[in-house]
Amino acid sequence: MYTVNYLRKFIQNLFIKIGCSSTDASTIADVLIRAELRGIPSHGLLRIPDYIMLYESGRINPVPQINIVHETPSTAVVDGDRAFGMIAAKKSMQIAIEKAAVVGTGWVSTRNSNHFGIAGYYAMMALEHDMIGIAMTNANPLVAPTFSVSKLLGTNPVAVAIPAANQPPFVADFATTPIARGKLEIFSKKGLEVPFGYVQDKEGQPVNDPDILKKGGAMLTLGGDYEHGSHKGYCLSSVVDIFSAVLSGANFGPFVPPSVGYLPVLKNSPGLGTGHFFGAMRIDAFQPAENFKYYMDHWIGTFRNARPPDKHEKVLIPGDPERELERINSEKGIELLPAIEKEIRIIGEKYNVKLA
């Protein structure tokens, strides 16, 4: 078990060692730690080996010059200059918030970036400004569209954060697949099988092998199969891909550069890097903020009071489980799986950053 501050400092020191500024290293650490705290370890320290691999292969620029390459009063396209995704994403969301502060809403599509961690981190940046935040990204082409064996899409998450008055904010943060790629890795490291409906083999047959991606298999979209609505998950994932990549000039679908070592980098890709999309909407562009937030309290209260099927259960609002885990883990610390701890310790030793 590690304290939050200890792991945050370890991550900061590691990324400073590979050339990041102290500010950028702090941002990377904040995003990874937030994922661990909120019970999303698939996007936490587990990702460090992937990020270091990308840096060592020359695919990530640790000292990027992030620029707006096109804009209007309410929109922008941002070039991330091959940055660690967290750096390009945070800057892009800040731009969306700044534009919303001036004209009511701000929309940013980002190209030439990399994996950015949990989408919820960026959507939640809008909350302190009395704004609704939206964040999404395309990802490794590991997901087969409905009726396909070809891997053409990523897990392509969406996050929406909405403030309330006395209730905690509504925070939805979800992949457009039944499981995140990193969670498959966690199942594998624990020696567990995954439920059917998450992945298929290279022939399109359902399997429960968490390592099937390394054997030519694919992940499935939300729903798992057509009878259970996988075409709807396919539609959601496609929207994220288009907003993130086609709109910005990033690589779409099968051309997204992989952030895992076992997938090849395609040559002659049509776009630049990984793509993201961000939105910020100032509540008082629609109605007085206090009115909205109190009405949002009413919405949340109504759903909390929904009758559950079992008296020992309760109806949750999106963001409830993560918020409670963040409270608990902030107090007790963060426990790493032994396999993840070993990998990170080896990387730390390589760069002379010790993990006790």
C-alpha positions, 0 to 999 in steps of 0.5 A: 500500500502506498500513500497518494503523495508518495506515488504522485511524487514517484510519477513526477520524478519519473517523467521529469527524468525523461525530459518533461517539465515539472508542470507537465510531469505534475499533470501526468501524475495528477491524471494517473493518480485520479484514475487510481483514486476513482477506482479506475486502475486500468487508466492509472499506473498500469499505463506507465510502461506503455507511456515509457515505451512510446517515449523510448520509441520516439513516438512521444515528444516530452517537450511539446509546443501545443498550438491552436491551428484553427479557431473561431470565437467558440471553436478551435483545432489544437495540435498536440505536437505528439505530447503525452495525451494528458498535456494536450488534453488539459490544454485543450480543455482549458481553451474550451473553458476560456472560449465558453467564458467569453461566448457561452460555449467552447468546443475543441477538437485535438490532433497529434496527441496520445492516450490521455488517461481518464476522460472524466478528469477533463470533463470535471475541469469545467465544474468549478466554472459553473460549466458542463464539461464534455470529453472524449477520445478515440483509441487503439483500434482493438474493437470490431464493429457489429458483424465484423472481425476487423479491428476498426475502432477503439474503446472510445470513451465519453465523459460528461460532468454536470454541476449541481447545488447541494448534491454532488455533481453528475459525472458519467465516464464510460467506454463505448465497449463493455470493458476498457482495454486496460481492464482486460490486462488487469484480468490477465494479470490476476489470472482471471477469465472475462465474461462472454460478450466482451471479446471475440477471437480472430474468427469472430467467435465469442471467447473469455480469454483476456489475452485474445487481443494478442492472438488476433482477436477483438473487443466488442462494442457496447451490447456485445452482439446485435441481439443485445444492441451492439449496433448502438455501441458501434454508433456511439463509438463512431461518433466519438471517432468522427468528433475526435479525429475526422473533425481535427485531422487526427487518425481515425479508426484503424489508423489510430497509432496504438499505445500498446507494444504488441500492435504495429504502427501503420505507415502512411496514415491519413492523419496526425496522432490520436484525436480528442474532443472537448466541450464546455457549456456555461450554464448561464448561457441557458439560464441562471446558474443557481436555478439550473443547479437547484433544478439539477438537485431535484433531478438527482434527488428524483433518481436517488429515490427510485425504488430498487428491486431489492431493499438492500440495494440503492439507485446510484447517480453517475459518479457516485461509486467513483466519488466514494472510492476517491474518498476512501482511497485518499485516506487509506492509500493506493494498492498496486497489483504485484505484477504492476508494481514489479513493472513500475519498479523496473522502469523506475530503476532504469531511470534512477527513480526508486519505488520503495 
